[in-house]
Amino acid sequence: MKRFLPAIPLFLLLLFNACGNNPVDISPAQGTAVGQTQTAAAWTPTISPTPVPNASKIVEWLNAELLNGDALEQTLVAKYQVLDVSFPVASNGLLAIMRVDIRCECTTYGQCCNPEQMFVMMIGSMKKHGDKIIEQVPGTVSEMRMVCYDHMTQFAVMAASWSDVKNYLLDQINGYQFGSRVSRSTVP
């Protein structure tokens, strides 16, 4: 063991010499990238909460179009009104569904309230304010459900994935594609 003691300082001197005397050729771009990496590593990530959607604004935007819509349709067929927009909290604590309650009132006291027609009217109204509505919907929402009312009696539910709704509002899918992905069910 005593034979190795004089060699330790020599070994350390060679080790330190190897670390610092050789010039390093790096480009300015590489230096900048390294600096940015170091800066990013020092930042503390902050968790941003899911924004609270302004449901009353969405109701207002939708009704602005529905109530000021086609006067001929409102006179001869039906009037449509969004009653409520809500984002029920799922069992995992996230907002997973956008629920739109819409009512139809036939002008001729007949059976004119058709869930598919109501859905088309509501989506047409939604398309007029698409960017603003998309901005209000939290990123955790995966489905939109429209609950249909004839006067104040629920009678059907129309559903579509939120990504399909958003893609339709942004003109990334057409009406044929979107229409084939919408489903209808009875009220649970």
Protein Blocks (a to p, Z undefined) as FASTA:
>chain_A
ZZmmmmmmmmmmmmmmmmmmpccdddfklmmmmmmmmmmmmpccdddddddddfklmmmm
mmmmmmmmcfklmmmmoccddfbdcddddfkopafbdcdddddddfklpafbcfklmmmm
mmmmmmmmmmmmmmmpcfkbcbdcddddehjacfbdcdddfklmmmmmnopacfklmmmm
pccdddZZ
